[in-house]
Amino acid sequence: NEHLIIFPNPNTGSFTAEINLQTKEKVVLKVYNSRGQLFRRFVFEAGETKKEIDTTKWSKGTYHCILEQNSKKLTWKKIVVE
């Protein structure tokens, strides 16, 4: 079961992050840059399942997305911005 789906990947300006969780609590998507520094943080409120994320101002490269709930890591994905 995929908790986090990211498409398109690689992307050239935006991507969709979709979460597949049965939860009544918020979930946080943390994006880290290639140096392992926290770069962006997106909060999915209870019941929210999709976010369009604009990457036009991001540097090209690889980022790591970690999906967390109550500070517990649920899953991670690598994304590429071209």
Phi and psi in radians as a Rosetta constraint file:
Dihedral C 1 N 2 CA 2 C 2 CIRCULARHARMONIC -1.486 0.35
Dihedral N 2 CA 2 C 2 N 3 CIRCULARHARMONIC 2.022 0.35
Dihedral C 2 N 3 CA 3 C 3 CIRCULARHARMONIC -1.364 0.35
Dihedral N 3 CA 3 C 3 N 4 CIRCULARHARMONIC -0.477 0.35
Dihedral C 3 N 4 CA 4 C 4 CIRCULARHARMONIC -2.348 0.35
Dihedral N 4 CA 4 C 4 N 5 CIRCULARHARMONIC 2.187 0.35
Dihedral C 4 N 5 CA 5 C 5 CIRCULARHARMONIC -2.115 0.35
Dihedral N 5 CA 5 C 5 N 6 CIRCULARHARMONIC 2.272 0.35
Dihedral C 5 N 6 CA 6 C 6 CIRCULARHARMONIC -2.169 0.35
Dihedral N 6 CA 6 C 6 N 7 CIRCULARHARMONIC 2.207 0.35
Dihedral C 6 N 7 CA 7 C 7 CIRCULARHARMONIC -2.638 0.35
Dihedral N 7 CA 7 C 7 N 8 CIRCULARHARMONIC 2.655 0.35
Dihedral C 7 N 8 CA 8 C 8 CIRCULARHARMONIC -1.258 0.35
Dihedral N 8 CA 8 C 8 N 9 CIRCULARHARMONIC 2.722 0.35
Dihedral C 8 N 9 CA 9 C 9 CIRCULARHARMONIC -2.547 0.35
Dihedral N 9 CA 9 C 9 N 10 CIRCULARHARMONIC 1.954 0.35
Dihedral C 9 N 10 CA 10 C 10 CIRCULARHARMONIC -1.236 0.35
Dihedral N 10 CA 10 C 10 N 11 CIRCULARHARMONIC 2.853 0.35
Dihedral C 10 N 11 CA 11 C 11 CIRCULARHARMONIC -2.238 0.35
Dihedral N 11 CA 11 C 11 N 12 CIRCULARHARMONIC 2.857 0.35
Dihedral C 11 N 12 CA 12 C 12 CIRCULARHARMONIC -2.227 0.35
Dihedral N 12 CA 12 C 12 N 13 CIRCULARHARMONIC 0.505 0.35
Dihedral C 12 N 13 CA 13 C 13 CIRCULARHARMONIC 2.889 0.35
Dihedral N 13 CA 13 C 13 N 14 CIRCULARHARMONIC -0.439 0.35
Dihedral C 13 N 14 CA 14 C 14 CIRCULARHARMONIC -2.919 0.35
Dihedral N 14 CA 14 C 14 N 15 CIRCULARHARMONIC 2.792 0.35
Dihedral C 14 N 15 CA 15 C 15 CIRCULARHARMONIC -2.510 0.35
Dihedral N 15 CA 15 C 15 N 16 CIRCULARHARMONIC 2.833 0.35
Dihedral C 15 N 16 CA 16 C 16 CIRCULARHARMONIC -1.835 0.35
Dihedral N 16 CA 16 C 16 N 17 CIRCULARHARMONIC 2.275 0.35
Dihedral C 16 N 17 CA 17 C 17 CIRCULARHARMONIC -1.878 0.35
Dihedral N 17 CA 17 C 17 N 18 CIRCULARHARMONIC 2.135 0.35
Dihedral C 17 N 18 CA 18 C 18 CIRCULARHARMONIC -2.128 0.35
Dihedral N 18 CA 18 C 18 N 19 CIRCULARHARMONIC 2.279 0.35
Dihedral C 18 N 19 CA 19 C 19 CIRCULARHARMONIC -1.903 0.35
Dihedral N 19 CA 19 C 19 N 20 CIRCULARHARMONIC 2.531 0.35
Dihedral C 19 N 20 CA 20 C 20 CIRCULARHARMONIC -2.170 0.35
Dihedral N 20 CA 20 C 20 N 21 CIRCULARHARMONIC 1.404 0.35
Dihedral C 20 N 21 CA 21 C 21 CIRCULARHARMONIC -2.393 0.35
Dihedral N 21 CA 21 C 21 N 22 CIRCULARHARMONIC 2.465 0.35
Dihedral C 21 N 22 CA 22 C 22 CIRCULARHARMONIC -1.655 0.35
Dihedral N 22 CA 22 C 22 N 23 CIRCULARHARMONIC 1.689 0.35
Dihedral C 22 N 23 CA 23 C 23 CIRCULARHARMONIC -2.602 0.35
Dihedral N 23 CA 23 C 23 N 24 CIRCULARHARMONIC 2.655 0.35
Dihedral C 23 N 24 CA 24 C 24 CIRCULARHARMONIC -1.899 0.35
Dihedral N 24 CA 24 C 24 N 25 CIRCULARHARMONIC 0.217 0.35
Dihedral C 24 N 25 CA 25 C 25 CIRCULARHARMONIC -2.047 0.35
Dihedral N 25 CA 25 C 25 N 26 CIRCULARHARMONIC 2.780 0.35
Dihedral C 25 N 26 CA 26 C 26 CIRCULARHARMONIC -1.257 0.35
Dihedral N 26 CA 26 C 26 N 27 CIRCULARHARMONIC 2.704 0.35
Dihedral C 26 N 27 CA 27 C 27 CIRCULARHARMONIC -2.225 0.35
Dihedral N 27 CA 27 C 27 N 28 CIRCULARHARMONIC 2.500 0.35
Dihedral C 27 N 28 CA 28 C 28 CIRCULARHARMONIC -2.010 0.35
Dihedral N 28 CA 28 C 28 N 29 CIRCULARHARMONIC 2.294 0.35
Dihedral C 28 N 29 CA 29 C 29 CIRCULARHARMONIC -1.814 0.35
Dihedral N 29 CA 29 C 29 N 30 CIRCULARHARMONIC 2.001 0.35
Dihedral C 29 N 30 CA 30 C 30 CIRCULARHARMONIC -1.819 0.35
Dihedral N 30 CA 30 C 30 N 31 CIRCULARHARMONIC 2.320 0.35
Dihedral C 30 N 31 CA 31 C 31 CIRCULARHARMONIC -1.955 0.35
Dihedral N 31 CA 31 C 31 N 32 CIRCULARHARMONIC 2.189 0.35
Dihedral C 31 N 32 CA 32 C 32 CIRCULARHARMONIC -1.943 0.35
Dihedral N 32 CA 32 C 32 N 33 CIRCULARHARMONIC 2.509 0.35
Dihedral C 32 N 33 CA 33 C 33 CIRCULARHARMONIC -1.419 0.35
Dihedral N 33 CA 33 C 33 N 34 CIRCULARHARMONIC -3.112 0.35
Dihedral C 33 N 34 CA 34 C 34 CIRCULARHARMONIC -1.153 0.35
Dihedral N 34 CA 34 C 34 N 35 CIRCULARHARMONIC -0.293 0.35
Dihedral C 34 N 35 CA 35 C 35 CIRCULARHARMONIC -1.603 0.35
Dihedral N 35 CA 35 C 35 N 36 CIRCULARHARMONIC 0.057 0.35
Dihedral C 35 N 36 CA 36 C 36 CIRCULARHARMONIC 1.444 0.35
Dihedral N 36 CA 36 C 36 N 37 CIRCULARHARMONIC 0.226 0.35
Dihedral C 36 N 37 CA 37 C 37 CIRCULARHARMONIC -1.599 0.35
Dihedral N 37 CA 37 C 37 N 38 CIRCULARHARMONIC 2.453 0.35
Dihedral C 37 N 38 CA 38 C 38 CIRCULARHARMONIC -1.090 0.35
Dihedral N 38 CA 38 C 38 N 39 CIRCULARHARMONIC 2.156 0.35
Dihedral C 38 N 39 CA 39 C 39 CIRCULARHARMONIC -1.891 0.35
Dihedral N 39 CA 39 C 39 N 40 CIRCULARHARMONIC -0.778 0.35
Dihedral C 39 N 40 CA 40 C 40 CIRCULARHARMONIC -2.553 0.35
Dihedral N 40 CA 40 C 40 N 41 CIRCULARHARMONIC 2.754 0.35
Dihedral C 40 N 41 CA 41 C 41 CIRCULARHARMONIC -2.438 0.35
Dihedral N 41 CA 41 C 41 N 42 CIRCULARHARMONIC 2.223 0.35
Dihedral C 41 N 42 CA 42 C 42 CIRCULARHARMONIC -2.172 0.35
Dihedral N 42 CA 42 C 42 N 43 CIRCULARHARMONIC 2.280 0.35
Dihedral C 42 N 43 CA 43 C 43 CIRCULARHARMONIC -1.830 0.35
Dihedral N 43 CA 43 C 43 N 44 CIRCULARHARMONIC 2.211 0.35
Dihedral C 43 N 44 CA 44 C 44 CIRCULARHARMONIC -1.693 0.35
Dihedral N 44 CA 44 C 44 N 45 CIRCULARHARMONIC 1.994 0.35
Dihedral C 44 N 45 CA 45 C 45 CIRCULARHARMONIC -1.247 0.35
Dihedral N 45 CA 45 C 45 N 46 CIRCULARHARMONIC 2.850 0.35
Dihedral C 45 N 46 CA 46 C 46 CIRCULARHARMONIC -0.911 0.35
Dihedral N 46 CA 46 C 46 N 47 CIRCULARHARMONIC 2.236 0.35
Dihedral C 46 N 47 CA 47 C 47 CIRCULARHARMONIC 1.576 0.35
Dihedral N 47 CA 47 C 47 N 48 CIRCULARHARMONIC -0.278 0.35
Dihedral C 47 N 48 CA 48 C 48 CIRCULARHARMONIC -1.429 0.35
Dihedral N 48 CA 48 C 48 N 49 CIRCULARHARMONIC 2.318 0.35
Dihedral C 48 N 49 CA 49 C 49 CIRCULARHARMONIC -2.127 0.35
Dihedral N 49 CA 49 C 49 N 50 CIRCULARHARMONIC -0.208 0.35
Dihedral C 49 N 50 CA 50 C 50 CIRCULARHARMONIC -2.459 0.35
Dihedral N 50 CA 50 C 50 N 51 CIRCULARHARMONIC 2.473 0.35
Dihedral C 50 N 51 CA 51 C 51 CIRCULARHARMONIC -2.409 0.35
Dihedral N 51 CA 51 C 51 N 52 CIRCULARHARMONIC 2.381 0.35
Dihedral C 51 N 52 CA 52 C 52 CIRCULARHARMONIC -1.589 0.35
Dihedral N 52 CA 52 C 52 N 53 CIRCULARHARMONIC 2.177 0.35
Dihedral C 52 N 53 CA 53 C 53 CIRCULARHARMONIC -2.034 0.35
Dihedral N 53 CA 53 C 53 N 54 CIRCULARHARMONIC 2.115 0.35
Dihedral C 53 N 54 CA 54 C 54 CIRCULARHARMONIC -1.433 0.35
Dihedral N 54 CA 54 C 54 N 55 CIRCULARHARMONIC 2.193 0.35
Dihedral C 54 N 55 CA 55 C 55 CIRCULARHARMONIC -2.012 0.35
Dihedral N 55 CA 55 C 55 N 56 CIRCULARHARMONIC 0.240 0.35
Dihedral C 55 N 56 CA 56 C 56 CIRCULARHARMONIC -1.090 0.35
Dihedral N 56 CA 56 C 56 N 57 CIRCULARHARMONIC -0.476 0.35
Dihedral C 56 N 57 CA 57 C 57 CIRCULARHARMONIC -1.717 0.35
Dihedral N 57 CA 57 C 57 N 58 CIRCULARHARMONIC 0.057 0.35
Dihedral C 57 N 58 CA 58 C 58 CIRCULARHARMONIC -1.432 0.35
Dihedral N 58 CA 58 C 58 N 59 CIRCULARHARMONIC 2.632 0.35
Dihedral C 58 N 59 CA 59 C 59 CIRCULARHARMONIC -1.241 0.35
Dihedral N 59 CA 59 C 59 N 60 CIRCULARHARMONIC 2.610 0.35
Dihedral C 59 N 60 CA 60 C 60 CIRCULARHARMONIC -1.149 0.35
Dihedral N 60 CA 60 C 60 N 61 CIRCULARHARMONIC 2.536 0.35
Dihedral C 60 N 61 CA 61 C 61 CIRCULARHARMONIC 2.549 0.35
Dihedral N 61 CA 61 C 61 N 62 CIRCULARHARMONIC -2.915 0.35
Dihedral C 61 N 62 CA 62 C 62 CIRCULARHARMONIC -1.804 0.35
Dihedral N 62 CA 62 C 62 N 63 CIRCULARHARMONIC 2.392 0.35
Dihedral C 62 N 63 CA 63 C 63 CIRCULARHARMONIC -2.218 0.35
Dihedral N 63 CA 63 C 63 N 64 CIRCULARHARMONIC 2.684 0.35
Dihedral C 63 N 64 CA 64 C 64 CIRCULARHARMONIC -1.982 0.35
Dihedral N 64 CA 64 C 64 N 65 CIRCULARHARMONIC 2.234 0.35
Dihedral C 64 N 65 CA 65 C 65 CIRCULARHARMONIC -1.868 0.35
Dihedral N 65 CA 65 C 65 N 66 CIRCULARHARMONIC 2.218 0.35
Dihedral C 65 N 66 CA 66 C 66 CIRCULARHARMONIC -2.100 0.35
Dihedral N 66 CA 66 C 66 N 67 CIRCULARHARMONIC 2.201 0.35
Dihedral C 66 N 67 CA 67 C 67 CIRCULARHARMONIC -1.676 0.35
Dihedral N 67 CA 67 C 67 N 68 CIRCULARHARMONIC 2.164 0.35
Dihedral C 67 N 68 CA 68 C 68 CIRCULARHARMONIC -2.223 0.35
Dihedral N 68 CA 68 C 68 N 69 CIRCULARHARMONIC 2.593 0.35
Dihedral C 68 N 69 CA 69 C 69 CIRCULARHARMONIC -2.411 0.35
Dihedral N 69 CA 69 C 69 N 70 CIRCULARHARMONIC 2.188 0.35
Dihedral C 69 N 70 CA 70 C 70 CIRCULARHARMONIC 0.927 0.35
Dihedral N 70 CA 70 C 70 N 71 CIRCULARHARMONIC 0.746 0.35
Dihedral C 70 N 71 CA 71 C 71 CIRCULARHARMONIC 1.138 0.35
Dihedral N 71 CA 71 C 71 N 72 CIRCULARHARMONIC 0.218 0.35
Dihedral C 71 N 72 CA 72 C 72 CIRCULARHARMONIC -1.835 0.35
Dihedral N 72 CA 72 C 72 N 73 CIRCULARHARMONIC 2.230 0.35
Dihedral C 72 N 73 CA 73 C 73 CIRCULARHARMONIC -1.259 0.35
Dihedral N 73 CA 73 C 73 N 74 CIRCULARHARMONIC 2.232 0.35
Dihedral C 73 N 74 CA 74 C 74 CIRCULARHARMONIC -1.705 0.35
Dihedral N 74 CA 74 C 74 N 75 CIRCULARHARMONIC -0.737 0.35
Dihedral C 74 N 75 CA 75 C 75 CIRCULARHARMONIC -2.920 0.35
Dihedral N 75 CA 75 C 75 N 76 CIRCULARHARMONIC 2.929 0.35
Dihedral C 75 N 76 CA 76 C 76 CIRCULARHARMONIC -2.488 0.35
Dihedral N 76 CA 76 C 76 N 77 CIRCULARHARMONIC 2.700 0.35
Dihedral C 76 N 77 CA 77 C 77 CIRCULARHARMONIC -2.459 0.35
Dihedral N 77 CA 77 C 77 N 78 CIRCULARHARMONIC 2.656 0.35
Dihedral C 77 N 78 CA 78 C 78 CIRCULARHARMONIC -1.747 0.35
Dihedral N 78 CA 78 C 78 N 79 CIRCULARHARMONIC 2.389 0.35
Dihedral C 78 N 79 CA 79 C 79 CIRCULARHARMONIC -2.194 0.35
Dihedral N 79 CA 79 C 79 N 80 CIRCULARHARMONIC 2.664 0.35
Dihedral C 79 N 80 CA 80 C 80 CIRCULARHARMONIC -2.122 0.35
Dihedral N 80 CA 80 C 80 N 81 CIRCULARHARMONIC 2.255 0.35
Dihedral C 80 N 81 CA 81 C 81 CIRCULARHARMONIC -1.857 0.35
Dihedral N 81 CA 81 C 81 N 82 CIRCULARHARMONIC 2.164 0.35
